[in-house]
Amino acid sequence: MFKSKTSVNSAEPTVIGKGTVIEGTVRITGRVQIDGKIDGTLIAEGHVSVGPEGSVLGELTAGELAVGGNVEGRVNVRGHLHVAPGGKARGEMRYGSLQVDRGGVIDGSTAHGDERDDGESAESTSLASSGSRAATAVS
C-alpha cells in the first residue's frame, strides 16, 4: 500500500506549488520545482527550478539552478546557473557556469568558482558601477 523509502523514484521532483509560502529552512536531497514562494533558506543537493510564478527570497544553495521567476539573496550553485527569459536573479551569485538567456536579468554581483574561506574566488566580476547597482539584461 505504501512505498518504502528505497522504492520511491528519485527522479520525481519535490513541488512547491503555486500559492504555497514556506518560511524558514528547507533541505531537499533531489530535484525541486518552485512555483510558490520560499522566504528563508533553501539547500538542495540536486537541480532547482524556479517557475515563472515562483520566488526564493533569502539564501539558496543548489547543485544546479534554473530561474524563470524571481530569486533574491545569496545564491551558491555548484554547477550550472541558468536565467531563462523573464527570470530575475538579484543579489550575490556564485556559480560553476552561467547562462543568461535573452530577457533574463542578473542584478548584483557574480563570482565564478568555489567559495573560499577569504570570500574571494578565482574569477570575480561585479556588475555594480559607480556605487550604484547595475542590471544586466539580455534583450
TIRO-532879 format. One record per residue: residue number from 1; residue in three letters; x, y, z of N, C-alpha, C in turn. Coordinates in Angstrom, 3 decimals. Atoms other than C-alpha are relative to their C-alpha. Last residue first. Example, Ala and Ser with C-alpha at 12.3 -4.5 7.8 and 13.67 -1.06 7.14 Angstrom:
% residues 2
REC kolgu roba      n.x      n.y      n.z     ca.x     ca.y     ca.z      c.x      c.y      c.z
REC     2  SER   -0.820   -1.190   -0.060   13.670   -1.060    7.140   -0.770    1.090    0.730
REC     1  ALA    0.890   -1.190    0.000   12.300   -4.500    7.800    0.900    1.200    0.000
***
This chain:
% residues 139
REC kolgu roba      n.x      n.y      n.z     ca.x     ca.y     ca.z      c.x      c.y      c.z
REC   139  SER    1.239   -0.227    0.758   17.232   41.711  -24.880    0.143   -0.426   -1.427
REC   138  VAL   -0.271    0.388    1.368   19.808   40.463  -22.397   -1.304    0.137   -0.758
REC   137  ALA    1.163    0.573    0.662   19.526   42.323  -19.139    0.377   -0.307   -1.438
REC   136  THR   -0.384    0.544    1.271   22.392   43.073  -16.817   -1.225   -0.682   -0.581
REC   135  ALA    0.752    1.174    0.412   21.315   45.353  -14.035    0.513   -0.444   -1.355
REC   134  ALA    0.293    0.049    1.434   23.757   47.750  -12.459   -0.746   -1.288   -0.303
REC   133  ARG    0.128    1.352    0.511   23.808   48.561   -8.777   -0.377    0.059   -1.474
REC   132  SER    1.391    0.395    0.189   25.052   52.006   -7.912   -0.048   -1.390   -0.607
REC   131  GLY    0.741    0.046   -1.249   28.401   52.867   -6.361   -1.466   -0.357   -0.154
REC   130  SER    0.101   -1.334   -0.596   29.921   53.950   -9.679   -0.857    0.017    1.263
REC   129  SER   -0.863   -1.028    0.558   29.282   50.539  -11.245   -0.292    1.323    0.681
REC   128  ALA    0.272   -1.325   -0.540   27.963   47.299   -9.807    0.960    0.999   -0.635
REC   127  LEU    0.807   -0.728    0.958   28.032   44.198  -12.005   -0.361    1.378    0.515
REC   126  SER    1.084   -0.732   -0.636   30.897   42.737  -10.045   -0.738    0.783   -1.060
REC   125  THR    0.476   -1.131    0.771   33.051   40.061  -11.591   -1.121    0.654    0.768
REC   124  SER    1.106   -0.718   -0.615   35.172   37.512   -9.776   -0.360    1.202   -0.851
REC   123  GLU    0.430   -1.039    0.920   37.477   34.809  -11.065   -1.205    0.679    0.620
REC   122  ALA   -1.039   -0.055    1.014   39.470   32.558   -8.734   -0.318    1.085   -1.028
REC   121  SER    0.033    1.114    0.939   37.093   33.380   -5.926    1.116    0.172   -1.010
REC   120  GLU   -0.382   -0.314    1.369   37.329   35.535   -2.811   -0.106   -1.238   -0.870
REC   119  GLY    1.104   -0.648    0.700   35.453   35.214    0.480    0.306    0.360   -1.437
REC   118  ASP   -0.200   -1.443   -0.064   38.618   34.520    2.483   -1.081    0.766   -0.760
REC   117  ASP    0.081   -0.487   -1.380   37.487   30.966    3.202    0.115    1.506    0.095
REC   116  ARG   -1.208    0.208   -0.788   36.906   30.283   -0.486   -0.199    0.575    1.392
REC   115  GLU   -0.175   -0.995   -1.048   33.634   29.842   -2.321    1.244   -0.351    0.802
REC   114  ASP    0.349    0.385   -1.356   34.000   27.690   -5.400    0.259    1.137    0.970
REC   113  GLY   -0.864    0.882   -0.758   34.087   29.183   -8.864   -0.492   -0.262    1.402
REC   112  HIS   -0.159    1.341    0.564   32.706   32.097  -10.816    0.903   -0.808    0.910
REC   111  ALA   -1.336    0.550   -0.192   31.526   35.157   -8.947    0.015   -1.414   -0.536
REC   110  THR   -0.152    1.384    0.424   28.591   37.428   -9.658    1.432   -0.442    0.242
REC   109  SER   -1.374    0.433    0.240   27.455   40.626   -8.007    0.010   -1.466   -0.390
REC   108  GLY   -0.776    0.200   -1.216   24.091   42.314   -8.252    1.416   -0.380   -0.322
REC   107  ASP   -0.229   -1.307   -0.601   21.327   42.307  -10.856    0.726   -0.235    1.315
REC   106  ILE   -0.805    0.184   -1.213   21.076   39.336  -13.219    0.330    1.399    0.501
REC   105  VAL   -0.692   -1.099   -0.674   18.212   39.570  -15.705    0.815   -0.530    1.172
REC   104  GLY   -0.341    0.331   -1.381   16.739   37.207  -18.320    0.827    1.124    0.615
REC   103  GLY    1.156   -0.278   -0.843   15.084   38.577  -21.465    0.205   -0.385    1.451
REC   102  ARG    0.591   -1.280    0.372   17.616   36.973  -23.810   -1.274    0.202    0.811
REC   101  ASP    0.703   -0.076    1.271   19.011   33.987  -21.926   -0.500    1.412   -0.249
REC   100  VAL    1.099   -0.949   -0.122   21.591   34.216  -19.149   -0.628    0.133   -1.379
REC    99  GLN    0.690   -0.258    1.265   23.857   31.177  -18.872   -1.148    0.959    0.291
REC    98  LEU    1.101   -0.959    0.036   26.438   30.718  -16.119   -0.561    0.140   -1.400
REC    97  SER    0.145   -0.533    1.354   28.890   28.010  -15.094   -1.281    0.818   -0.044
REC    96  GLY   -1.019    0.732    0.739   30.198   26.901  -11.686    0.020    0.432   -1.456
REC    95  TYR    0.411    1.082    0.893   28.226   29.543   -9.822    1.205   -0.707   -0.604
REC    94  ARG   -1.232    0.775    0.181   28.259   32.259   -7.164   -0.392   -1.268   -0.750
REC    93  MET    0.079    1.272    0.714   25.539   34.912   -7.244    1.383   -0.627   -0.129
REC    92  GLU   -1.354    0.527    0.137   25.200   37.748   -4.708   -0.079   -1.399   -0.597
REC    91  GLY   -0.783    0.230   -1.203   21.938   39.628   -5.073    1.399   -0.454   -0.317
REC    90  ARG   -0.531   -1.219   -0.613   19.215   39.604   -7.713    0.769   -0.365    1.269
REC    89  ALA   -0.861    0.429   -1.102   18.303   36.821  -10.137    0.677    1.246    0.551
REC    88  LYS   -0.772   -1.062   -0.627   15.365   37.616  -12.425    0.771   -0.574    1.183
REC    87  GLY   -0.571    0.301   -1.304   13.778   35.229  -14.896    0.829    1.155    0.519
REC    86  GLY    0.954   -0.369   -1.047   11.602   36.542  -17.743    0.504   -0.277    1.404
REC    85  PRO    0.736   -1.220    0.325   13.660   34.655  -20.339   -1.069    0.283    1.052
REC    84  ALA    0.834    0.118    1.197   15.659   31.973  -18.505   -0.669    1.335   -0.318
REC    83  VAL    1.069   -0.978   -0.160   18.486   32.525  -16.002   -0.757    0.044   -1.329
REC    82  HIS    0.659   -0.405    1.239   20.607   29.372  -15.934   -1.128    0.965    0.328
REC    81  LEU    1.044   -0.979   -0.320   23.118   28.650  -13.154   -0.553    0.513   -1.317
REC    80  HIS    0.479   -0.975    0.977   25.149   25.490  -13.847   -1.126    0.879    0.546
REC    79  GLY   -0.064    0.255    1.440   27.121   23.573  -11.236   -0.481    1.194   -0.802
REC    78  ARG   -1.225    0.750    0.279   27.934   24.256   -7.580    0.191   -0.225   -1.495
REC    77  VAL    0.328    1.125    0.879   25.285   26.968   -7.327    1.300   -0.697   -0.372
REC    76  ASN   -1.212    0.776    0.237   25.585   29.404   -4.397   -0.387   -1.242   -0.783
REC    75  VAL    0.192    1.227    0.774   22.948   32.142   -4.222    1.349   -0.665   -0.235
REC    74  ARG   -1.309    0.632    0.204   22.748   34.944   -1.633   -0.211   -1.362   -0.637
REC    73  GLY   -0.776    0.304   -1.190   19.596   36.996   -1.942    1.360   -0.556   -0.356
REC    72  GLU   -0.654   -1.169   -0.566   16.810   37.357   -4.485    0.717   -0.402    1.282
REC    71  VAL   -0.885    0.458   -1.067   15.455   34.753   -6.865    0.731    1.234    0.506
REC    70  ASN   -0.834   -0.953   -0.735   12.485   35.595   -9.059    0.805   -0.697    1.087
REC    69  GLY    0.745   -0.950   -0.828   10.759   33.566  -11.774    0.966    0.971    0.653
REC    68  GLY    1.000   -0.537    0.911   12.254   31.528  -14.631   -0.851    1.032    0.702
REC    67  VAL    0.847   -1.072   -0.510   15.472   30.714  -12.790   -0.919    0.499   -1.109
REC    66  ALA    0.632   -0.638    1.151   17.186   27.372  -13.454   -1.005    1.008    0.546
REC    65  LEU    1.135   -0.897   -0.200   19.590   26.254  -10.727   -0.466    0.570   -1.325
REC    64  GLU    0.274   -0.767    1.213   22.089   23.400  -10.459   -1.238    0.842    0.249
REC    63  GLY   -0.910    0.610    0.958   23.670   21.635   -7.465   -0.076    0.725   -1.330
REC    62  ALA    0.502    1.075    0.857   21.885   24.043   -5.163    1.118   -0.581   -0.849
REC    61  THR   -1.145    0.815    0.373   22.320   26.553   -2.334   -0.529   -1.177   -0.792
REC    60  LEU    0.294    1.186    0.797   19.767   29.350   -1.907    1.308   -0.689   -0.364
REC    59  GLU   -1.207    0.709    0.411   19.786   32.069    0.751   -0.371   -1.282   -0.724
REC    58  GLY   -0.875    0.452   -1.079   16.966   34.551    1.129    1.246   -0.645   -0.544
REC    57  LEU   -0.558   -1.187   -0.614   13.951   35.290   -1.050    0.827   -0.452    1.193
REC    56  VAL   -0.801    0.356   -1.165   13.009   32.488   -3.421    0.626    1.299    0.496
REC    55  SER   -1.006   -0.928   -0.510   10.247   33.054   -5.928    0.710   -0.592    1.217
REC    54  GLY   -0.726    0.354   -1.210    7.919   31.103   -8.170    0.982    1.065    0.436
REC    53  GLU    0.748   -0.526   -1.143    5.309   32.361  -10.650    0.737   -0.218    1.315
REC    52  PRO    0.342   -1.413    0.224    7.598   31.953  -13.688   -0.758    0.651    1.155
REC    51  GLY    0.922   -0.280    1.086    8.999   28.672  -12.292   -0.344    1.475   -0.098
REC    50  VAL    0.922   -1.007   -0.503   12.066   28.350  -10.082   -0.874    0.413   -1.179
REC    49  SER    0.646   -0.801    1.038   13.798   25.103  -10.972   -0.967    0.961    0.671
REC    48  VAL    1.102   -0.846   -0.457   16.275   23.552   -8.524   -0.515    0.794   -1.193
REC    47  HIS    0.403   -1.086    0.891   18.508   20.637   -9.566   -1.200    0.747    0.582
REC    46  GLY    0.237    0.198    1.423   20.058   18.433   -6.910   -0.340    1.278   -0.734
REC    45  GLU   -1.150    0.670    0.594   21.661   18.775   -3.488   -0.136   -0.109   -1.507
REC    44  ALA    0.372    1.141    0.839   19.131   21.359   -2.369    1.258   -0.596   -0.621
REC    43  ILE   -1.216    0.763    0.258   19.500   23.856    0.473   -0.422   -1.254   -0.752
REC    42  LEU    0.243    1.242    0.733   16.775   26.516    0.565    1.346   -0.639   -0.282
REC    41  THR   -1.157    0.712    0.534   16.982   29.251    3.202   -0.446   -1.285   -0.684
REC    40  GLY   -0.920    0.587   -0.965   14.359   31.841    4.097    1.180   -0.638   -0.705
REC    39  ASP   -0.574   -1.161   -0.661   11.243   33.046    2.304    0.894   -0.544    1.106
REC    38  ILE   -0.812    0.369   -1.150   10.272   30.334   -0.161    0.625    1.282    0.524
REC    37  LYS   -0.989   -0.929   -0.545    7.411   31.164   -2.502    0.728   -0.624    1.182
REC    36  GLY    0.479   -0.830   -1.106    5.232   29.092   -4.822    1.114    0.916    0.454
REC    35  ASP    1.011   -0.832    0.633    6.022   27.567   -8.234   -0.658    0.902    1.039
REC    34  ILE    0.610   -1.020   -0.854    9.263   26.016   -7.041   -0.943    0.852   -0.835
REC    33  GLN    0.662   -0.971    0.870   10.282   22.736   -8.667   -0.725    0.985    0.903
REC    32  VAL    1.129   -0.759   -0.542   12.746   20.665   -6.638   -0.494    0.995   -1.050
REC    31  ARG    0.416   -1.156    0.793   15.175   17.898   -7.566   -1.176    0.704    0.663
REC    30  GLY    0.108    0.121    1.457   16.702   15.565   -5.009   -0.336    1.303   -0.685
REC    29  THR   -1.052    0.837    0.561   18.001   15.808   -1.437   -0.021   -0.015   -1.523
REC    28  ILE    0.537    0.974    0.949   15.929   18.736   -0.186    1.161   -0.767   -0.621
REC    27  ARG   -1.085    0.844    0.503   16.551   20.939    2.857   -0.609   -1.095   -0.862
REC    26  VAL    0.469    1.184    0.714   14.140   23.817    3.593    1.221   -0.734   -0.529
REC    25  THR   -1.032    0.749    0.703   14.923   26.483    6.202   -0.589   -1.265   -0.600
REC    24  GLY   -0.952    0.769   -0.798   12.369   29.056    7.309    1.029   -0.683   -0.876
REC    23  GLU   -0.925   -0.881   -0.700    9.205   30.409    5.729    0.911   -0.854    0.866
REC    22  ILE   -0.783    0.690   -1.021    7.314   28.399    3.117    0.980    0.999    0.584
REC    21  VAL   -1.056   -0.849   -0.544    4.542   30.036    1.110    0.681   -0.780    1.108
REC    20  THR   -0.656    0.496   -1.209    2.325   27.901   -1.131    1.102    0.959    0.417
REC    19  GLY    0.800   -0.357   -1.164    0.067   29.734   -3.593    0.591   -0.478    1.313
REC    18  LYS    0.459   -1.381    0.062    1.577   27.984   -6.607   -0.918    0.274    1.191
REC    17  GLY    1.030   -0.486    0.903    3.003   24.631   -5.615   -0.333    1.466    0.125
REC    16  ILE    0.556   -1.006   -0.898    6.280   23.671   -4.013   -0.968    0.786   -0.861
REC    15  VAL    0.653   -1.164    0.585    6.995   20.519   -5.974   -0.544    0.893    1.107
REC    14  THR    0.835   -0.575   -1.041    9.540   17.906   -4.895   -0.585    1.266   -0.606
REC    13  PRO   -0.394   -1.185   -0.759   10.799   16.338   -8.079   -0.940    0.286    1.164
REC    12  GLU    1.153   -0.862   -0.210   10.317   12.732   -9.192    0.403    1.208    0.835
REC    11  ALA    0.108   -0.916    1.123   13.589   11.243  -10.451   -1.184    0.949    0.162
REC    10  SER   -0.741   -1.210   -0.308   14.254    9.702   -7.008   -0.059    1.013   -1.135
REC     9  ASN   -0.742   -0.430    1.175   11.501    7.153   -7.637    0.680    1.333    0.284
REC     8  VAL    0.503   -1.258    0.534   10.488    5.884   -4.201    0.896    0.430   -1.155
REC     7  SER    0.668    0.228    1.274   11.449    2.230   -3.759   -0.585    1.273   -0.607
REC     6  THR   -0.932    0.473    1.005   14.109    2.830   -1.107   -0.673   -0.216   -1.346
REC     5  LYS   -0.873   -1.071    0.452   11.840    4.993    1.006    0.928   -0.450   -1.110
REC     4  SER   -1.105   -0.241   -0.919    9.246    2.235    1.200    0.881    1.095   -0.578
REC     3  LYS   -1.319    0.330    0.522    6.087    2.585   -0.825    1.050    0.256    1.072
REC     2  PHE   -0.906   -1.130   -0.029    2.752    2.483    0.935    1.340   -0.451   -0.515
REC     1  MET    0.811   -1.177    0.000    0.000    0.000    0.000    0.867    1.258    0.000
***
